[in-house]
Amino acid sequence: MNLFFRRFLVLLFFVITGFNAMAQSSIDGVVMDKISRKPISNVTISVKKKNIGSLSDQKGHFVIPASRWKQNDTLILSSIGYSTLRIPISEALAVKDFFLSEESKNLENVVVKSYSNQAAEGSISEVTGYFRSWTTKKGGGEIGRIIGVRSDDFKVERVRFKVNNQCDTCVVRLHIRDLRNGLPDMDLLRDSITIEINQKSFDDKFVEFDLRAKNIIIQKHQYVFVSLETIHCNSAGNNGCSLAYIGTENGNFLYRTKDYREWEESTAHSLYLRMFYNY
């Protein structure tokens, strides 16, 4: 074998390995239910301890670009009602289908209780004064506030909020989370609860999640974090549009952006959010 040919083979090896590296420059997969094999939409995909995140689309598809992660990092897939999947990125690069298992809902001894006392906590004034908004073409931002209730055993009836929606439609998901070290943590809801919002102005009435038929009982929590997550928005012609969550009073709120960075606190804006419950 002459010297020229050996150099050619070495060059070819590096070209091939270079293409393989490029092919693995992102994690491209589909999230499915482990039993039904049906795609799961709006699954949160993130990289542990990194400001990288995405949501699966209606077909369960997602892409995580190779921007800041390393092969020894951990990919996390989580969705309400499913057990969280954690997988090393070195393994995820070789996987196309990611399967989530439904959380087991063990039936405990049921104690029939009458939640006869009605109450509501959160914002009081409904006069628009402040608002928080960001471009929602890609969606995914979550914003909320901590709400204290009168009992650590209560039934959620409704959650009310106000928006200025300049898109044709937006889908918003409700979260009720517990707190850990003063910050939002695990979701207390067992199902993904969303609402579709058409165009609304500052002067329109509130939007409301009606949860009375869902029998959402929360126990052992007297403080909860109630939040709204922008899943996606649509506009005719795929033009950019925005969704603003309206505030009515000075106050604190916590938010994180669409790429699932750490929770941030701000007093510069406010959020109208009111939870109705029985206890």
C-alpha positions as CSV (number, residue, x, y, z in Angstrom):
1,M,0.0,0.0,0.0
2,N,1.6,3.3,-1.1
3,L,1.9,6.4,1.1
4,F,-0.7,8.3,-1.0
5,F,-3.3,5.6,-0.6
6,R,-2.8,5.3,3.2
7,R,-3.2,9.1,3.6
8,F,-6.4,8.9,1.5
9,L,-7.8,6.2,3.9
10,V,-6.9,8.3,7.0
11,L,-8.6,11.3,5.4
12,L,-11.7,9.2,4.6
13,F,-11.9,7.9,8.2
14,F,-12.0,11.4,9.6
15,V,-14.6,12.5,7.0
16,I,-16.9,9.6,8.0
17,T,-16.5,10.1,11.7
18,G,-17.1,13.8,11.2
19,F,-20.4,13.1,9.4
20,N,-21.3,10.8,12.3
21,A,-20.6,13.5,14.8
22,M,-22.7,15.9,12.8
23,A,-25.5,13.4,12.7
24,Q,-25.4,13.2,16.5
25,S,-25.3,16.9,16.9
26,S,-28.9,16.9,18.2
27,I,-31.3,14.6,20.0
28,D,-34.2,14.0,17.7
29,G,-36.9,11.7,19.0
30,V,-40.6,10.9,19.6
31,V,-42.2,10.5,23.0
32,M,-44.9,7.8,23.3
33,D,-47.1,6.1,25.8
34,K,-45.4,2.8,26.8
35,I,-48.7,0.8,26.7
36,S,-50.7,2.4,23.8
37,R,-47.7,3.4,21.7
38,K,-49.5,6.7,21.0
39,P,-47.5,9.9,20.8
40,I,-47.6,12.2,23.8
41,S,-47.7,16.0,23.2
42,N,-46.5,18.8,25.4
43,V,-44.0,16.7,27.2
44,T,-41.3,18.8,28.9
45,I,-37.8,17.7,27.7
46,S,-34.8,19.3,29.5
47,V,-31.2,18.6,30.4
48,K,-30.4,18.3,34.1
49,K,-28.8,21.4,35.5
50,K,-28.7,23.1,32.1
51,N,-30.7,25.9,30.7
52,I,-31.9,23.8,27.8
53,G,-35.5,22.7,27.1
54,S,-38.2,21.9,24.7
55,L,-41.8,20.6,24.4
56,S,-42.9,17.7,22.3
57,D,-45.4,18.7,19.5
58,Q,-48.8,17.1,18.7
59,K,-47.0,14.1,17.1
60,G,-44.7,13.6,20.2
61,H,-41.7,14.9,18.2
62,F,-39.0,17.0,19.8
63,V,-35.4,18.2,19.0
64,I,-32.8,19.2,21.5
65,P,-29.9,21.0,19.7
66,A,-26.3,20.2,20.7
67,S,-25.7,23.7,22.1
68,R,-24.4,23.3,25.6
69,W,-24.8,19.7,26.7
70,K,-22.2,17.0,27.0
71,Q,-22.6,13.3,26.6
72,N,-22.3,12.7,30.3
73,D,-25.3,15.0,31.0
74,T,-28.8,13.6,31.7
75,L,-31.9,14.1,29.6
76,I,-35.2,14.4,31.5
77,L,-38.7,13.8,30.1
78,S,-41.6,14.7,32.2
79,S,-45.4,15.0,31.7
80,I,-48.4,15.3,34.1
81,G,-49.7,11.8,34.8
82,Y,-46.5,10.0,33.8
83,S,-43.4,8.9,35.6
84,T,-40.4,11.0,34.8
85,L,-37.9,9.4,32.5
86,R,-34.2,10.2,33.1
87,I,-31.6,8.9,30.6
88,P,-27.9,9.7,30.0
89,I,-27.4,11.7,26.8
90,S,-24.8,9.2,25.6
91,E,-27.7,6.7,25.5
92,A,-30.3,9.1,24.2
93,L,-28.3,9.9,21.1
94,A,-28.9,6.3,20.0
95,V,-32.6,6.3,20.8
96,K,-35.4,7.5,18.5
97,D,-38.5,6.5,20.5
98,F,-38.8,7.5,24.2
99,F,-41.5,5.7,26.2
100,L,-43.2,7.1,29.3
101,S,-45.1,5.0,31.8
102,E,-48.3,6.2,33.4
103,E,-48.1,6.9,37.1
104,S,-49.8,4.2,39.2
105,K,-52.9,5.6,40.9
106,N,-53.2,3.4,43.9
107,L,-56.6,3.5,45.4
108,E,-56.5,4.3,49.1
109,N,-59.2,4.0,51.7
110,V,-61.6,6.7,50.7
111,V,-63.0,8.9,53.3
112,V,-66.1,10.8,52.2
113,K,-65.8,14.4,53.2
114,S,-68.1,17.4,52.6
115,Y,-66.2,20.4,51.5
116,S,-69.0,22.9,52.4
117,N,-67.0,26.1,53.1
118,Q,-66.4,28.3,50.0
119,A,-63.4,30.6,49.7
120,A,-61.2,32.3,47.1
121,E,-57.6,33.5,47.4
122,G,-55.3,35.5,45.1
123,S,-55.9,38.7,43.3
124,I,-58.8,40.9,44.4
125,S,-58.9,43.9,42.0
126,E,-59.9,43.2,38.4
127,V,-58.9,46.6,37.0
128,T,-56.0,46.1,34.6
129,G,-52.8,47.9,35.7
130,Y,-49.8,45.7,34.8
131,F,-49.0,42.9,32.5
132,R,-46.3,40.4,31.7
133,S,-45.9,39.3,28.1
134,W,-43.4,37.6,25.8
135,T,-43.3,36.5,22.2
136,T,-45.3,33.3,22.1
137,K,-44.4,32.0,18.7
138,K,-42.4,29.2,20.3
139,G,-44.4,29.1,23.5
140,G,-43.4,27.2,26.7
141,G,-43.1,30.0,29.3
142,E,-44.7,29.4,32.7
143,I,-45.7,32.2,35.2
144,G,-47.5,32.0,38.5
145,R,-47.8,33.1,42.1
146,I,-47.9,31.5,45.5
147,I,-51.3,31.3,47.0
148,G,-52.1,30.5,50.7
149,V,-55.4,28.8,51.5
150,R,-57.4,28.5,54.7
151,S,-57.1,24.7,55.1
152,D,-54.5,22.0,54.2
153,D,-57.4,19.9,52.9
154,F,-59.3,21.5,50.1
155,K,-61.1,21.0,46.7
156,V,-60.2,23.2,43.8
157,E,-63.2,24.6,42.0
158,R,-62.0,27.2,39.5
159,V,-58.9,29.2,38.6
160,R,-59.4,32.6,37.0
161,F,-56.9,34.8,35.1
162,K,-56.9,37.7,32.5
163,V,-55.0,37.9,29.2
164,N,-54.5,40.2,26.2
165,N,-54.2,37.7,23.4
166,Q,-53.2,39.1,20.0
167,C,-53.0,35.6,18.4
168,D,-55.9,33.8,16.8
169,T,-55.7,31.0,19.4
170,C,-53.5,30.1,22.3
171,V,-53.4,27.0,24.4
172,V,-52.6,27.5,28.1
173,R,-51.9,24.7,30.7
174,L,-52.7,25.0,34.4
175,H,-50.3,23.9,37.0
176,I,-50.7,23.6,40.8
177,R,-47.4,22.8,42.4
178,D,-46.1,22.2,45.8
179,L,-43.2,24.2,47.2
180,R,-39.7,23.2,48.1
181,N,-37.4,25.7,49.8
182,G,-39.9,28.4,48.8
183,L,-39.8,27.6,45.1
184,P,-42.2,25.7,42.8
185,D,-41.6,21.9,42.7
186,M,-43.7,18.9,41.9
187,D,-47.1,19.2,40.1
188,L,-50.0,18.2,42.3
189,L,-52.3,17.7,39.3
190,R,-52.6,14.2,38.0
191,D,-53.9,15.2,34.5
192,S,-52.9,17.8,31.9
193,I,-55.5,20.5,32.1
194,T,-55.5,23.0,29.2
195,I,-57.7,25.7,27.8
196,E,-57.9,27.3,24.3
197,I,-58.1,31.1,24.3
198,N,-59.3,33.1,21.3
199,Q,-58.3,36.7,20.7
200,K,-59.0,38.9,23.8
201,S,-58.2,42.5,24.6
202,F,-57.4,44.3,27.9
203,D,-61.1,45.1,28.3
204,D,-62.5,41.6,27.9
205,K,-63.6,39.6,30.9
206,F,-61.5,37.0,32.6
207,V,-60.6,33.5,31.4
208,E,-61.4,30.6,33.7
209,F,-60.5,26.9,34.2
210,D,-63.7,25.3,35.5
211,L,-62.5,22.3,37.6
212,R,-65.7,21.5,39.5
213,A,-66.2,18.2,37.6
214,K,-62.6,17.0,38.0
215,N,-62.7,16.5,41.8
216,I,-59.2,17.9,42.5
217,I,-58.5,17.4,46.2
218,I,-55.3,18.8,47.6
219,Q,-54.2,17.7,51.1
220,K,-51.3,18.5,53.4
221,H,-50.5,21.8,51.5
222,Q,-51.6,25.1,52.8
223,Y,-49.5,27.0,50.3
224,V,-49.4,26.1,46.6
225,F,-47.9,27.6,43.5
226,V,-50.6,28.2,40.9
227,S,-49.2,28.9,37.4
228,L,-50.1,29.2,33.7
229,E,-47.9,27.7,31.0
230,T,-48.1,28.9,27.4
231,I,-48.1,25.7,25.3
232,H,-48.4,27.2,21.8
233,C,-50.1,30.0,19.9
234,N,-51.3,30.2,16.3
235,S,-51.7,33.2,14.0
236,A,-53.0,33.4,10.4
237,G,-50.1,33.2,7.9
238,N,-47.7,32.1,10.7
239,N,-47.1,35.7,11.6
240,G,-45.6,36.5,15.0
241,C,-48.0,37.3,17.7
242,S,-48.0,37.8,21.5
243,L,-49.9,36.7,24.6
244,A,-49.9,39.0,27.7
245,Y,-50.9,37.8,31.1
246,I,-52.6,40.8,32.7
247,G,-51.9,41.9,36.3
248,T,-54.1,44.1,38.4
249,E,-52.1,44.8,41.6
250,N,-48.5,45.2,42.7
251,G,-47.0,42.0,43.9
252,N,-44.6,39.1,43.4
253,F,-44.6,36.4,40.9
254,L,-42.3,33.6,39.7
255,Y,-41.6,32.8,36.1
256,R,-39.4,30.7,33.9
257,T,-38.9,31.2,30.1
258,K,-39.6,28.7,27.3
259,D,-36.2,27.0,27.6
260,Y,-37.0,26.0,31.2
261,R,-34.4,28.1,33.0
262,E,-34.4,28.3,36.8
263,W,-37.4,30.1,38.4
264,E,-37.0,33.8,38.6
265,E,-38.8,36.3,40.9
266,S,-39.9,39.8,39.9
267,T,-41.8,42.6,41.6
268,A,-41.8,44.7,38.4
269,H,-45.0,43.2,37.1
270,S,-48.0,41.5,38.6
271,L,-50.4,38.7,37.6
272,Y,-54.1,38.5,38.1
273,L,-54.7,35.0,39.3
274,R,-57.5,33.9,41.6
275,M,-58.3,30.4,42.9
276,F,-61.8,29.4,44.1
277,Y,-62.0,26.4,46.4
278,N,-64.0,24.6,49.0
279,Y,-62.7,23.3,52.3
